[in-house]
Amino acid sequence: MRCTYCGSNLHSLQNCPKTCGGQSNRNRMHCTYCGSNKHNLNACPKTHGGSSNLAWHQDKIKNDYIMD
């Protein structure tokens, strides 16, 4: 995962806080399972599907979580 706008390795372009759309995506991000605002249900480490996506399929969920 790498942001092509600011060069950060902690989020994708769609979640870049330096862009208007990215900041609004970050504000709307919410996990309905655990309540975190750092990921959504597809990337929740507390669910079986989310933890396997984080481990094996990070390219599929690169816009579903942020690390910063």
VEXDREN-2710 file (C-alpha; in Angstrom, 1 decimal):
% VEXDREN-2710
k/r/px/py/pz
1/MET/0.0/0.0/0.0
2/ARG/1.5/3.3/-1.1
3/CYS/-0.1/6.7/-1.6
4/THR/0.8/8.1/-5.0
5/TYR/-0.1/11.7/-3.9
6/CYS/2.0/12.2/-0.8
7/GLY/4.3/9.1/-0.9
8/SER/3.2/7.6/2.5
9/ASN/3.2/3.9/3.0
10/LEU/0.5/4.0/5.7
11/HIS/-2.6/4.7/3.5
12/SER/-3.7/4.5/-0.1
13/LEU/-4.5/7.4/-2.4
14/GLN/-8.3/7.0/-1.7
15/ASN/-7.6/7.6/2.0
16/CYS/-5.0/10.3/1.8
17/PRO/-5.7/13.0/4.3
18/LYS/-4.1/15.6/2.1
19/THR/-6.9/15.3/-0.5
20/CYS/-10.5/16.3/-0.1
21/GLY/-11.9/13.0/-1.1
22/GLY/-9.4/11.1/1.0
23/GLN/-10.2/13.0/4.2
24/SER/-13.9/12.4/3.7
25/ASN/-13.3/8.7/3.2
26/ARG/-11.3/8.6/6.4
27/ASN/-14.1/10.4/8.2
28/ARG/-16.7/7.9/7.0
29/MET/-14.6/4.8/7.7
30/HIS/-16.1/2.8/10.6
31/CYS/-16.1/-0.9/11.4
32/THR/-19.6/-2.2/12.2
33/TYR/-18.2/-5.2/14.1
34/CYS/-15.7/-3.6/16.6
35/GLY/-16.4/0.1/16.2
36/SER/-12.9/1.2/15.1
37/ASN/-12.4/4.1/12.8
38/LYS/-9.1/2.7/11.4
39/HIS/-10.8/0.1/9.2
40/ASN/-14.1/-1.2/8.0
41/LEU/-15.6/-4.7/8.3
42/ASN/-13.6/-6.1/5.3
43/ALA/-10.3/-5.4/7.2
44/CYS/-11.4/-6.1/10.8
45/PRO/-8.8/-8.2/12.5
46/LYS/-11.4/-9.5/14.9
47/THR/-13.3/-11.4/12.2
48/HIS/-12.2/-14.5/10.4
49/GLY/-12.6/-12.9/6.9
50/GLY/-10.9/-9.7/7.9
51/SER/-7.9/-11.3/9.5
52/SER/-7.4/-13.6/6.5
53/ASN/-7.7/-10.6/4.2
54/LEU/-5.1/-8.7/6.2
55/ALA/-2.7/-11.7/6.1
56/TRP/-3.2/-13.0/2.6
57/HIS/-5.2/-10.5/0.4
58/GLN/-4.0/-7.0/1.2
59/ASP/-4.3/-5.9/-2.4
60/LYS/-8.0/-6.5/-2.3
61/ILE/-8.6/-4.4/0.9
62/LYS/-6.0/-1.7/0.4
63/ASN/-8.8/1.0/0.6
64/ASP/-10.5/-0.6/3.6
65/TYR/-8.0/0.4/6.3
66/ILE/-5.4/3.0/7.3
67/MET/-2.3/2.6/9.4
68/ASP/-1.8/6.2/10.5
END
